[in-house]
């Protein structure tokens, strides 16, 4: 009887270790979280919508987080579409269980988008005189942006964020020239 219990316990431990290895290395692709992600984005702002295909879930044992990755999502803000290459975010398992703010960081990369679309979207959230001037100066061009945001325990973006971009074929109009 003890041999059977030992074998069963050993089999369960092996299955658990293989499951953790599979989730850490390969992950799970799913579309079941798409509606949850969309509703969470709408909670942040009613003006933002997101289109997702599938989300890949990976387990990171080194820092006790769960990684969510999605490829080719689109942000739609007031009928303007921003094409993204990918979004990667890490959730703290402990914070998630304790019902605290769980997002540790967010990495997003865009595809080529029109600079004017990015400026118009920025003006929705911060319509300042500076943004108006930038909107009038930039006539056309494309931009690719990489965003790296870190969050504190309260959900605020920390000051060590990084935003890098590459501008292609931009035309600026200064003083009617």
mmCIF file of the C-alpha atoms, coordinates in Angstrom:
data_MODEL
# 
_entry.id   MODEL 
# 
loop_
_atom_site.group_PDB 
_atom_site.id 
_atom_site.type_symbol 
_atom_site.label_atom_id 
_atom_site.label_alt_id 
_atom_site.label_comp_id 
_atom_site.label_asym_id 
_atom_site.label_entity_id 
_atom_site.label_seq_id 
_atom_site.pdbx_PDB_ins_code 
_atom_site.Cartn_x 
_atom_site.Cartn_y 
_atom_site.Cartn_z 
_atom_site.occupancy 
_atom_site.B_iso_or_equiv 
_atom_site.pdbx_formal_charge 
_atom_site.auth_seq_id 
_atom_site.auth_comp_id 
_atom_site.auth_asym_id 
_atom_site.auth_atom_id 
_atom_site.pdbx_PDB_model_num 
ATOM 1   C CA . UNK A 1 1   ? 0.000   0.000  0.000   1.00 0.00 ? 1   UNK A CA 1 
ATOM 2   C CA . UNK A 1 2   ? 2.808   2.433  0.891   1.00 0.00 ? 2   UNK A CA 1 
ATOM 3   C CA . UNK A 1 3   ? 4.578   1.597  -2.410  1.00 0.00 ? 3   UNK A CA 1 
ATOM 4   C CA . UNK A 1 4   ? 1.443   2.513  -4.383  1.00 0.00 ? 4   UNK A CA 1 
ATOM 5   C CA . UNK A 1 5   ? 1.033   5.806  -2.510  1.00 0.00 ? 5   UNK A CA 1 
ATOM 6   C CA . UNK A 1 6   ? 4.727   6.595  -3.044  1.00 0.00 ? 6   UNK A CA 1 
ATOM 7   C CA . UNK A 1 7   ? 4.492   5.829  -6.774  1.00 0.00 ? 7   UNK A CA 1 
ATOM 8   C CA . UNK A 1 8   ? 1.344   7.938  -7.100  1.00 0.00 ? 8   UNK A CA 1 
ATOM 9   C CA . UNK A 1 9   ? 2.934   10.828 -5.204  1.00 0.00 ? 9   UNK A CA 1 
ATOM 10  C CA . UNK A 1 10  ? 6.099   10.580 -7.326  1.00 0.00 ? 10  UNK A CA 1 
ATOM 11  C CA . UNK A 1 11  ? 3.986   10.552 -10.519 1.00 0.00 ? 11  UNK A CA 1 
ATOM 12  C CA . UNK A 1 12  ? 2.075   13.654 -9.381  1.00 0.00 ? 12  UNK A CA 1 
ATOM 13  C CA . UNK A 1 13  ? 5.339   15.462 -8.592  1.00 0.00 ? 13  UNK A CA 1 
ATOM 14  C CA . UNK A 1 14  ? 6.762   14.583 -12.026 1.00 0.00 ? 14  UNK A CA 1 
ATOM 15  C CA . UNK A 1 15  ? 3.575   15.782 -13.770 1.00 0.00 ? 15  UNK A CA 1 
ATOM 16  C CA . UNK A 1 16  ? 3.672   19.019 -11.736 1.00 0.00 ? 16  UNK A CA 1 
ATOM 17  C CA . UNK A 1 17  ? 7.330   19.653 -12.633 1.00 0.00 ? 17  UNK A CA 1 
ATOM 18  C CA . UNK A 1 18  ? 6.680   18.911 -16.335 1.00 0.00 ? 18  UNK A CA 1 
ATOM 19  C CA . UNK A 1 19  ? 3.635   21.217 -16.269 1.00 0.00 ? 19  UNK A CA 1 
ATOM 20  C CA . UNK A 1 20  ? 5.638   24.051 -14.722 1.00 0.00 ? 20  UNK A CA 1 
ATOM 21  C CA . UNK A 1 21  ? 8.433   23.511 -17.266 1.00 0.00 ? 21  UNK A CA 1 
ATOM 22  C CA . UNK A 1 22  ? 5.920   23.549 -20.137 1.00 0.00 ? 22  UNK A CA 1 
ATOM 23  C CA . UNK A 1 23  ? 4.272   26.762 -18.880 1.00 0.00 ? 23  UNK A CA 1 
ATOM 24  C CA . UNK A 1 24  ? 7.682   28.386 -18.348 1.00 0.00 ? 24  UNK A CA 1 
ATOM 25  C CA . UNK A 1 25  ? 9.166   27.466 -21.711 1.00 0.00 ? 25  UNK A CA 1 
ATOM 26  C CA . UNK A 1 26  ? 6.274   27.124 -24.196 1.00 0.00 ? 26  UNK A CA 1 
ATOM 27  C CA . UNK A 1 27  ? 3.319   28.752 -22.455 1.00 0.00 ? 27  UNK A CA 1 
ATOM 28  C CA . UNK A 1 28  ? -0.326  28.589 -23.454 1.00 0.00 ? 28  UNK A CA 1 
ATOM 29  C CA . UNK A 1 29  ? -1.948  30.451 -26.356 1.00 0.00 ? 29  UNK A CA 1 
ATOM 30  C CA . UNK A 1 30  ? -5.537  31.459 -25.769 1.00 0.00 ? 30  UNK A CA 1 
ATOM 31  C CA . UNK A 1 31  ? -8.249  33.884 -26.819 1.00 0.00 ? 31  UNK A CA 1 
ATOM 32  C CA . UNK A 1 32  ? -10.218 33.485 -23.573 1.00 0.00 ? 32  UNK A CA 1 
ATOM 33  C CA . UNK A 1 33  ? -8.674  36.572 -21.957 1.00 0.00 ? 33  UNK A CA 1 
ATOM 34  C CA . UNK A 1 34  ? -9.382  38.910 -24.880 1.00 0.00 ? 34  UNK A CA 1 
ATOM 35  C CA . UNK A 1 35  ? -12.711 40.180 -23.531 1.00 0.00 ? 35  UNK A CA 1 
ATOM 36  C CA . UNK A 1 36  ? -11.243 40.593 -20.035 1.00 0.00 ? 36  UNK A CA 1 
ATOM 37  C CA . UNK A 1 37  ? -8.328  42.614 -21.421 1.00 0.00 ? 37  UNK A CA 1 
ATOM 38  C CA . UNK A 1 38  ? -10.696 44.753 -23.513 1.00 0.00 ? 38  UNK A CA 1 
ATOM 39  C CA . UNK A 1 39  ? -12.891 45.482 -20.497 1.00 0.00 ? 39  UNK A CA 1 
ATOM 40  C CA . UNK A 1 40  ? -9.850  46.410 -18.381 1.00 0.00 ? 40  UNK A CA 1 
ATOM 41  C CA . UNK A 1 41  ? -8.648  48.778 -21.128 1.00 0.00 ? 41  UNK A CA 1 
ATOM 42  C CA . UNK A 1 42  ? -12.117 50.361 -21.255 1.00 0.00 ? 42  UNK A CA 1 
ATOM 43  C CA . UNK A 1 43  ? -11.949 50.894 -17.474 1.00 0.00 ? 43  UNK A CA 1 
ATOM 44  C CA . UNK A 1 44  ? -8.820  53.005 -18.004 1.00 0.00 ? 44  UNK A CA 1 
ATOM 45  C CA . UNK A 1 45  ? -10.512 55.128 -20.657 1.00 0.00 ? 45  UNK A CA 1 
ATOM 46  C CA . UNK A 1 46  ? -13.769 54.858 -22.575 1.00 0.00 ? 46  UNK A CA 1 
ATOM 47  C CA . UNK A 1 47  ? -11.995 56.392 -25.589 1.00 0.00 ? 47  UNK A CA 1 
ATOM 48  C CA . UNK A 1 48  ? -9.618  53.428 -26.030 1.00 0.00 ? 48  UNK A CA 1 
ATOM 49  C CA . UNK A 1 49  ? -10.460 50.081 -27.590 1.00 0.00 ? 49  UNK A CA 1 
ATOM 50  C CA . UNK A 1 50  ? -8.107  47.236 -28.433 1.00 0.00 ? 50  UNK A CA 1 
ATOM 51  C CA . UNK A 1 51  ? -8.218  44.468 -31.047 1.00 0.00 ? 51  UNK A CA 1 
ATOM 52  C CA . UNK A 1 52  ? -6.464  41.235 -30.046 1.00 0.00 ? 52  UNK A CA 1 
ATOM 53  C CA . UNK A 1 53  ? -5.928  37.942 -31.849 1.00 0.00 ? 53  UNK A CA 1 
ATOM 54  C CA . UNK A 1 54  ? -4.517  35.625 -29.224 1.00 0.00 ? 54  UNK A CA 1 
ATOM 55  C CA . UNK A 1 55  ? -2.632  35.986 -25.970 1.00 0.00 ? 55  UNK A CA 1 
ATOM 56  C CA . UNK A 1 56  ? 0.296   33.804 -24.926 1.00 0.00 ? 56  UNK A CA 1 
ATOM 57  C CA . UNK A 1 57  ? 0.678   33.130 -21.206 1.00 0.00 ? 57  UNK A CA 1 
ATOM 58  C CA . UNK A 1 58  ? 4.119   32.245 -19.798 1.00 0.00 ? 58  UNK A CA 1 
ATOM 59  C CA . UNK A 1 59  ? 5.181   31.493 -16.235 1.00 0.00 ? 59  UNK A CA 1 
ATOM 60  C CA . UNK A 1 60  ? 8.373   33.207 -14.967 1.00 0.00 ? 60  UNK A CA 1 
ATOM 61  C CA . UNK A 1 61  ? 9.622   31.347 -11.914 1.00 0.00 ? 61  UNK A CA 1 
ATOM 62  C CA . UNK A 1 62  ? 12.686  33.551 -11.439 1.00 0.00 ? 62  UNK A CA 1 
ATOM 63  C CA . UNK A 1 63  ? 10.639  36.594 -10.374 1.00 0.00 ? 63  UNK A CA 1 
ATOM 64  C CA . UNK A 1 64  ? 7.256   34.928 -9.630  1.00 0.00 ? 64  UNK A CA 1 
ATOM 65  C CA . UNK A 1 65  ? 5.373   36.616 -12.439 1.00 0.00 ? 65  UNK A CA 1 
ATOM 66  C CA . UNK A 1 66  ? 3.096   35.628 -15.279 1.00 0.00 ? 66  UNK A CA 1 
ATOM 67  C CA . UNK A 1 67  ? 3.925   37.103 -18.676 1.00 0.00 ? 67  UNK A CA 1 
ATOM 68  C CA . UNK A 1 68  ? 1.191   37.948 -21.175 1.00 0.00 ? 68  UNK A CA 1 
ATOM 69  C CA . UNK A 1 69  ? 2.291   38.436 -24.784 1.00 0.00 ? 69  UNK A CA 1 
ATOM 70  C CA . UNK A 1 70  ? 0.239   39.336 -27.806 1.00 0.00 ? 70  UNK A CA 1 
ATOM 71  C CA . UNK A 1 71  ? 1.288   39.946 -31.392 1.00 0.00 ? 71  UNK A CA 1 
ATOM 72  C CA . UNK A 1 72  ? -0.247  42.373 -33.898 1.00 0.00 ? 72  UNK A CA 1 
ATOM 73  C CA . UNK A 1 73  ? -2.825  44.039 -31.636 1.00 0.00 ? 73  UNK A CA 1 
ATOM 74  C CA . UNK A 1 74  ? -4.402  47.344 -32.659 1.00 0.00 ? 74  UNK A CA 1 
ATOM 75  C CA . UNK A 1 75  ? -5.334  50.281 -30.459 1.00 0.00 ? 75  UNK A CA 1 
ATOM 76  C CA . UNK A 1 76  ? -8.366  52.222 -31.611 1.00 0.00 ? 76  UNK A CA 1 
ATOM 77  C CA . UNK A 1 77  ? -8.737  55.676 -30.120 1.00 0.00 ? 77  UNK A CA 1 
ATOM 78  C CA . UNK A 1 78  ? -11.555 57.875 -31.434 1.00 0.00 ? 78  UNK A CA 1 
ATOM 79  C CA . UNK A 1 79  ? -11.639 56.034 -34.793 1.00 0.00 ? 79  UNK A CA 1 
ATOM 80  C CA . UNK A 1 80  ? -7.841  56.322 -35.195 1.00 0.00 ? 80  UNK A CA 1 
ATOM 81  C CA . UNK A 1 81  ? -6.042  52.999 -35.440 1.00 0.00 ? 81  UNK A CA 1 
ATOM 82  C CA . UNK A 1 82  ? -2.538  52.512 -34.055 1.00 0.00 ? 82  UNK A CA 1 
ATOM 83  C CA . UNK A 1 83  ? -0.993  49.278 -35.305 1.00 0.00 ? 83  UNK A CA 1 
ATOM 84  C CA . UNK A 1 84  ? 1.172   47.573 -32.712 1.00 0.00 ? 84  UNK A CA 1 
ATOM 85  C CA . UNK A 1 85  ? 3.754   44.878 -33.286 1.00 0.00 ? 85  UNK A CA 1 
ATOM 86  C CA . UNK A 1 86  ? 3.478   43.362 -29.809 1.00 0.00 ? 86  UNK A CA 1 
ATOM 87  C CA . UNK A 1 87  ? 2.554   44.007 -26.206 1.00 0.00 ? 87  UNK A CA 1 
ATOM 88  C CA . UNK A 1 88  ? 4.260   42.209 -23.327 1.00 0.00 ? 88  UNK A CA 1 
ATOM 89  C CA . UNK A 1 89  ? 3.270   42.671 -19.691 1.00 0.00 ? 89  UNK A CA 1 
ATOM 90  C CA . UNK A 1 90  ? 4.235   40.949 -16.446 1.00 0.00 ? 90  UNK A CA 1 
ATOM 91  C CA . UNK A 1 91  ? 1.817   40.306 -13.584 1.00 0.00 ? 91  UNK A CA 1 
ATOM 92  C CA . UNK A 1 92  ? 3.041   39.609 -10.080 1.00 0.00 ? 92  UNK A CA 1 
ATOM 93  C CA . UNK A 1 93  ? 1.486   36.361 -8.877  1.00 0.00 ? 93  UNK A CA 1 
ATOM 94  C CA . UNK A 1 94  ? 1.519   37.474 -5.208  1.00 0.00 ? 94  UNK A CA 1 
ATOM 95  C CA . UNK A 1 95  ? -0.137  40.812 -5.949  1.00 0.00 ? 95  UNK A CA 1 
ATOM 96  C CA . UNK A 1 96  ? -2.737  39.142 -8.144  1.00 0.00 ? 96  UNK A CA 1 
ATOM 97  C CA . UNK A 1 97  ? -3.654  36.688 -5.376  1.00 0.00 ? 97  UNK A CA 1 
ATOM 98  C CA . UNK A 1 98  ? -3.834  39.524 -2.803  1.00 0.00 ? 98  UNK A CA 1 
ATOM 99  C CA . UNK A 1 99  ? -6.054  41.558 -5.178  1.00 0.00 ? 99  UNK A CA 1 
ATOM 100 C CA . UNK A 1 100 ? -3.511  44.368 -5.355  1.00 0.00 ? 100 UNK A CA 1 
ATOM 101 C CA . UNK A 1 101 ? -2.310  46.130 -8.491  1.00 0.00 ? 101 UNK A CA 1 
ATOM 102 C CA . UNK A 1 102 ? -0.456  43.299 -10.206 1.00 0.00 ? 102 UNK A CA 1 
ATOM 103 C CA . UNK A 1 103 ? 1.130   44.790 -13.345 1.00 0.00 ? 103 UNK A CA 1 
ATOM 104 C CA . UNK A 1 104 ? 4.886   45.226 -12.918 1.00 0.00 ? 104 UNK A CA 1 
ATOM 105 C CA . UNK A 1 105 ? 5.814   46.465 -16.390 1.00 0.00 ? 105 UNK A CA 1 
ATOM 106 C CA . UNK A 1 106 ? 4.517   46.881 -19.911 1.00 0.00 ? 106 UNK A CA 1 
ATOM 107 C CA . UNK A 1 107 ? 6.527   46.728 -23.134 1.00 0.00 ? 107 UNK A CA 1 
ATOM 108 C CA . UNK A 1 108 ? 4.896   47.804 -26.387 1.00 0.00 ? 108 UNK A CA 1 
ATOM 109 C CA . UNK A 1 109 ? 6.292   48.152 -29.894 1.00 0.00 ? 109 UNK A CA 1 
ATOM 110 C CA . UNK A 1 110 ? 4.432   49.764 -32.758 1.00 0.00 ? 110 UNK A CA 1 
ATOM 111 C CA . UNK A 1 111 ? 4.559   49.168 -36.451 1.00 0.00 ? 111 UNK A CA 1 
ATOM 112 C CA . UNK A 1 112 ? 4.919   52.139 -38.804 1.00 0.00 ? 112 UNK A CA 1 
ATOM 113 C CA . UNK A 1 113 ? 2.164   54.619 -38.018 1.00 0.00 ? 113 UNK A CA 1 
ATOM 114 C CA . UNK A 1 114 ? 1.480   58.110 -39.265 1.00 0.00 ? 114 UNK A CA 1 
ATOM 115 C CA . UNK A 1 115 ? 2.967   60.788 -37.011 1.00 0.00 ? 115 UNK A CA 1 
ATOM 116 C CA . UNK A 1 116 ? -0.203  62.862 -37.378 1.00 0.00 ? 116 UNK A CA 1 
ATOM 117 C CA . UNK A 1 117 ? -2.295  59.982 -35.956 1.00 0.00 ? 117 UNK A CA 1 
ATOM 118 C CA . UNK A 1 118 ? -0.004  59.696 -32.925 1.00 0.00 ? 118 UNK A CA 1 
ATOM 119 C CA . UNK A 1 119 ? -0.148  63.476 -32.373 1.00 0.00 ? 119 UNK A CA 1 
ATOM 120 C CA . UNK A 1 120 ? -3.958  63.505 -32.651 1.00 0.00 ? 120 UNK A CA 1 
ATOM 121 C CA . UNK A 1 121 ? -4.209  60.729 -30.090 1.00 0.00 ? 121 UNK A CA 1 
ATOM 122 C CA . UNK A 1 122 ? -1.803  62.540 -27.754 1.00 0.00 ? 122 UNK A CA 1 
ATOM 123 C CA . UNK A 1 123 ? -3.951  65.661 -28.100 1.00 0.00 ? 123 UNK A CA 1 
ATOM 124 C CA . UNK A 1 124 ? -6.971  63.709 -26.873 1.00 0.00 ? 124 UNK A CA 1 
ATOM 125 C CA . UNK A 1 125 ? -5.235  63.220 -23.514 1.00 0.00 ? 125 UNK A CA 1 
ATOM 126 C CA . UNK A 1 126 ? -3.127  66.376 -23.299 1.00 0.00 ? 126 UNK A CA 1 
ATOM 127 C CA . UNK A 1 127 ? -4.429  69.129 -25.521 1.00 0.00 ? 127 UNK A CA 1 
ATOM 128 C CA . UNK A 1 128 ? -1.874  71.785 -24.721 1.00 0.00 ? 128 UNK A CA 1 
ATOM 129 C CA . UNK A 1 129 ? -0.595  74.698 -26.820 1.00 0.00 ? 129 UNK A CA 1 
ATOM 130 C CA . UNK A 1 130 ? 2.623   72.738 -27.396 1.00 0.00 ? 130 UNK A CA 1 
ATOM 131 C CA . UNK A 1 131 ? 0.702   69.818 -28.889 1.00 0.00 ? 131 UNK A CA 1 
ATOM 132 C CA . UNK A 1 132 ? -1.244  72.228 -31.107 1.00 0.00 ? 132 UNK A CA 1 
ATOM 133 C CA . UNK A 1 133 ? 2.028   73.725 -32.415 1.00 0.00 ? 133 UNK A CA 1 
ATOM 134 C CA . UNK A 1 134 ? 3.524   70.267 -33.033 1.00 0.00 ? 134 UNK A CA 1 
ATOM 135 C CA . UNK A 1 135 ? 0.359   69.285 -34.900 1.00 0.00 ? 135 UNK A CA 1 
ATOM 136 C CA . UNK A 1 136 ? 0.698   72.348 -37.159 1.00 0.00 ? 136 UNK A CA 1 
ATOM 137 C CA . UNK A 1 137 ? 4.451   71.875 -37.764 1.00 0.00 ? 137 UNK A CA 1 
ATOM 138 C CA . UNK A 1 138 ? 4.411   68.159 -38.693 1.00 0.00 ? 138 UNK A CA 1 
ATOM 139 C CA . UNK A 1 139 ? 2.935   67.685 -42.164 1.00 0.00 ? 139 UNK A CA 1 
ATOM 140 C CA . UNK A 1 140 ? 3.558   63.989 -42.776 1.00 0.00 ? 140 UNK A CA 1 
ATOM 141 C CA . UNK A 1 141 ? 5.836   61.090 -41.936 1.00 0.00 ? 141 UNK A CA 1 
ATOM 142 C CA . UNK A 1 142 ? 5.865   57.752 -40.190 1.00 0.00 ? 142 UNK A CA 1 
ATOM 143 C CA . UNK A 1 143 ? 7.044   56.720 -36.732 1.00 0.00 ? 143 UNK A CA 1 
ATOM 144 C CA . UNK A 1 144 ? 7.923   53.465 -34.979 1.00 0.00 ? 144 UNK A CA 1 
ATOM 145 C CA . UNK A 1 145 ? 7.848   53.606 -31.171 1.00 0.00 ? 145 UNK A CA 1 
ATOM 146 C CA . UNK A 1 146 ? 9.122   51.261 -28.442 1.00 0.00 ? 146 UNK A CA 1 
ATOM 147 C CA . UNK A 1 147 ? 7.648   51.889 -24.992 1.00 0.00 ? 147 UNK A CA 1 
ATOM 148 C CA . UNK A 1 148 ? 8.916   50.438 -21.700 1.00 0.00 ? 148 UNK A CA 1 
ATOM 149 C CA . UNK A 1 149 ? 6.761   51.356 -18.684 1.00 0.00 ? 149 UNK A CA 1 
ATOM 150 C CA . UNK A 1 150 ? 7.255   50.238 -15.094 1.00 0.00 ? 150 UNK A CA 1 
ATOM 151 C CA . UNK A 1 151 ? 4.526   50.525 -12.461 1.00 0.00 ? 151 UNK A CA 1 
ATOM 152 C CA . UNK A 1 152 ? 4.658   50.919 -8.684  1.00 0.00 ? 152 UNK A CA 1 
ATOM 153 C CA . UNK A 1 153 ? 2.410   49.051 -6.234  1.00 0.00 ? 153 UNK A CA 1 
ATOM 154 C CA . UNK A 1 154 ? -0.331  51.679 -6.560  1.00 0.00 ? 154 UNK A CA 1 
ATOM 155 C CA . UNK A 1 155 ? -0.484  51.413 -10.379 1.00 0.00 ? 155 UNK A CA 1 
ATOM 156 C CA . UNK A 1 156 ? 1.317   54.659 -11.140 1.00 0.00 ? 156 UNK A CA 1 
ATOM 157 C CA . UNK A 1 157 ? 3.980   54.779 -13.855 1.00 0.00 ? 157 UNK A CA 1 
ATOM 158 C CA . UNK A 1 158 ? 7.431   55.150 -12.305 1.00 0.00 ? 158 UNK A CA 1 
ATOM 159 C CA . UNK A 1 159 ? 9.915   57.741 -13.534 1.00 0.00 ? 159 UNK A CA 1 
ATOM 160 C CA . UNK A 1 160 ? 12.244  55.172 -15.095 1.00 0.00 ? 160 UNK A CA 1 
ATOM 161 C CA . UNK A 1 161 ? 10.051  54.712 -18.180 1.00 0.00 ? 161 UNK A CA 1 
ATOM 162 C CA . UNK A 1 162 ? 11.668  54.635 -21.631 1.00 0.00 ? 162 UNK A CA 1 
ATOM 163 C CA . UNK A 1 163 ? 10.135  55.711 -24.919 1.00 0.00 ? 163 UNK A CA 1 
ATOM 164 C CA . UNK A 1 164 ? 12.267  55.353 -28.022 1.00 0.00 ? 164 UNK A CA 1 
ATOM 165 C CA . UNK A 1 165 ? 11.205  56.071 -31.562 1.00 0.00 ? 165 UNK A CA 1 
ATOM 166 C CA . UNK A 1 166 ? 12.350  56.162 -35.148 1.00 0.00 ? 166 UNK A CA 1 
ATOM 167 C CA . UNK A 1 167 ? 10.940  58.731 -37.564 1.00 0.00 ? 167 UNK A CA 1 
ATOM 168 C CA . UNK A 1 168 ? 10.806  58.050 -41.326 1.00 0.00 ? 168 UNK A CA 1 
ATOM 169 C CA . UNK A 1 169 ? 10.188  60.537 -44.164 1.00 0.00 ? 169 UNK A CA 1 
ATOM 170 C CA . UNK A 1 170 ? 8.966   63.350 -41.935 1.00 0.00 ? 170 UNK A CA 1 
ATOM 171 C CA . UNK A 1 171 ? 8.184   66.777 -43.364 1.00 0.00 ? 171 UNK A CA 1 
ATOM 172 C CA . UNK A 1 172 ? 8.110   69.735 -41.027 1.00 0.00 ? 172 UNK A CA 1 
ATOM 173 C CA . UNK A 1 173 ? 6.730   73.125 -41.945 1.00 0.00 ? 173 UNK A CA 1 
ATOM 174 C CA . UNK A 1 174 ? 8.368   75.976 -40.080 1.00 0.00 ? 174 UNK A CA 1 
ATOM 175 C CA . UNK A 1 175 ? 7.452   79.585 -40.860 1.00 0.00 ? 175 UNK A CA 1 
ATOM 176 C CA . UNK A 1 176 ? 5.658   78.623 -44.097 1.00 0.00 ? 176 UNK A CA 1 
ATOM 177 C CA . UNK A 1 177 ? 8.769   76.873 -45.442 1.00 0.00 ? 177 UNK A CA 1 
# 
